[in-house]
Amino acid sequence: MSQGKGIYISNNLHDICSFVVKESTPQTAGGSSNISFVVSRYISNPMLINNLKFDLRIYVLVTSFDPSLRAYVYHEGLVRFATEPFSLTNLNEHCSHLTNYSINKKHSNFFVGGNSSNTVFLPNSQVSNNGNS
């Protein structure tokens, strides 16, 4: 899935199992009985910047592993921030737990900074009056 669709956060294993069973039935899976899920443990104490979750997208080309590692890191990348402060009290607040552009772009705190050669997505609350972070 993309654009944040199909992402669910829960602290209840029974709810997760019930969801998988429900979504795996041919009626809800679009007639298919061959559907996959990824379940992972949520990091409850993530690294934060100004109490916001973030992710870094860095592009690396690996051309060799043997006999030695040869990798090239592209000089541009992407940083994405959640638009709400991180808190474990409300797992349904996707804008505090996810950094997906598609989820955060409609939030009032969303801000796109930079120019076409170095764009940074920041929440408005983290931008100074002159538009620089």
C-alpha positions as CSV (number, residue, x, y, z in Angstrom):
1,M,0.0,0.0,0.0
2,S,1.1,3.6,-0.4
3,Q,0.1,7.0,0.7
4,G,-0.4,5.8,4.3
5,K,-3.4,3.6,3.3
6,G,-3.6,0.4,5.2
7,I,-1.5,1.6,8.2
8,Y,-3.0,0.8,11.6
9,I,-1.5,1.3,15.0
10,S,-2.7,-0.7,17.9
11,N,-1.5,-1.7,21.4
12,N,-3.9,-4.7,21.5
13,L,-2.9,-8.0,20.0
14,H,-6.5,-9.2,19.9
15,D,-7.6,-6.2,17.8
16,I,-4.7,-6.9,15.4
17,C,-5.6,-10.6,15.0
18,S,-9.3,-9.7,14.6
19,F,-8.4,-7.1,11.9
20,V,-6.3,-9.6,10.0
21,V,-9.0,-12.3,10.1
22,K,-11.7,-9.7,8.9
23,E,-9.5,-8.3,6.1
24,S,-8.5,-11.8,4.9
25,T,-12.0,-12.9,4.1
26,P,-12.6,-13.1,0.3
27,Q,-15.5,-10.6,0.7
28,T,-13.3,-7.8,2.2
29,A,-10.2,-8.7,0.3
30,G,-11.7,-8.0,-3.1
31,G,-12.4,-11.7,-3.8
32,S,-8.8,-12.7,-3.2
33,S,-7.8,-15.2,-0.5
34,N,-4.1,-14.5,-1.1
35,I,-3.5,-11.3,0.9
36,S,-0.4,-10.4,2.9
37,F,0.1,-8.3,6.1
38,V,3.2,-6.8,7.7
39,V,3.0,-6.5,11.5
40,S,5.9,-4.9,13.4
41,R,6.6,-3.8,16.9
42,Y,6.1,-0.1,17.3
43,I,9.0,1.9,18.6
44,S,7.6,3.5,21.8
45,N,10.6,5.8,22.4
46,P,11.6,7.1,18.9
47,M,14.3,9.7,18.2
48,L,12.5,13.0,17.9
49,I,13.4,16.5,16.7
50,N,11.4,19.2,18.7
51,N,9.1,16.4,19.9
52,L,8.2,15.4,16.3
53,K,8.8,12.1,14.6
54,F,10.8,12.3,11.4
55,D,12.3,10.1,8.7
56,L,15.3,10.6,6.4
57,R,15.3,9.4,2.8
58,I,18.9,9.0,1.7
59,Y,19.7,7.6,-1.7
60,V,22.6,5.1,-1.8
61,L,23.9,3.1,-4.8
62,V,25.9,0.0,-3.7
63,T,28.1,-1.2,-6.6
64,S,30.1,-3.8,-4.8
65,F,30.1,-5.9,-1.6
66,D,33.0,-8.2,-2.3
67,P,36.0,-7.9,-1.9
68,S,35.1,-4.6,-0.3
69,L,32.0,-2.4,0.1
70,R,31.7,0.3,-2.5
71,A,28.7,2.7,-2.1
72,Y,27.9,6.1,-3.4
73,V,25.6,8.5,-1.5
74,Y,23.6,11.0,-3.5
75,H,24.1,14.6,-2.4
76,E,20.3,15.3,-2.0
77,G,17.8,13.5,0.2
78,L,14.5,14.2,1.9
79,V,13.5,14.8,5.5
80,R,9.8,14.3,6.5
81,F,8.3,15.3,9.8
82,A,5.0,14.4,11.5
83,T,2.8,17.5,12.0
84,E,1.7,16.8,15.6
85,P,3.9,16.3,18.6
86,F,4.6,12.7,19.5
87,S,2.5,11.1,22.2
88,L,1.5,7.5,23.0
89,T,-1.8,8.6,24.6
90,N,-3.7,8.6,21.3
91,L,-2.6,6.0,18.8
92,N,-5.3,7.1,16.4
93,E,-3.7,10.5,15.8
94,H,-1.8,9.5,12.6
95,C,-0.3,13.0,12.2
96,S,1.8,12.4,15.4
97,H,2.9,8.9,14.5
98,L,3.4,8.9,10.7
99,T,5.5,11.1,8.5
100,N,3.8,10.2,5.3
101,Y,3.4,13.2,3.0
102,S,-0.1,12.0,1.9
103,I,-1.3,11.9,5.5
104,N,0.3,15.2,6.7
105,K,-0.2,17.4,3.7
106,K,-3.7,18.4,4.7
107,H,-2.8,19.3,8.3
108,S,-2.8,23.0,9.2
109,N,0.8,22.7,10.6
110,F,2.1,21.3,7.3
111,F,4.8,23.4,5.6
112,V,6.9,22.9,2.5
113,G,10.2,24.6,2.7
114,G,13.2,24.9,0.4
115,N,13.3,25.1,-3.4
116,S,13.3,22.6,-6.2
117,S,16.8,21.6,-5.4
118,N,16.5,21.2,-1.7
119,T,12.9,20.8,-0.5
120,V,12.2,20.1,3.2
121,F,8.8,19.2,4.6
122,L,8.3,20.8,8.0
123,P,5.4,21.5,10.3
124,N,4.5,25.2,10.4
125,S,5.2,25.4,14.2
126,Q,8.9,24.6,13.5
127,V,9.5,27.4,11.0
128,S,10.7,30.9,12.1
129,N,9.0,34.1,10.9
130,N,11.4,34.5,8.0
131,G,10.6,31.1,6.6
132,N,13.8,29.4,7.5
133,S,14.0,26.5,9.9
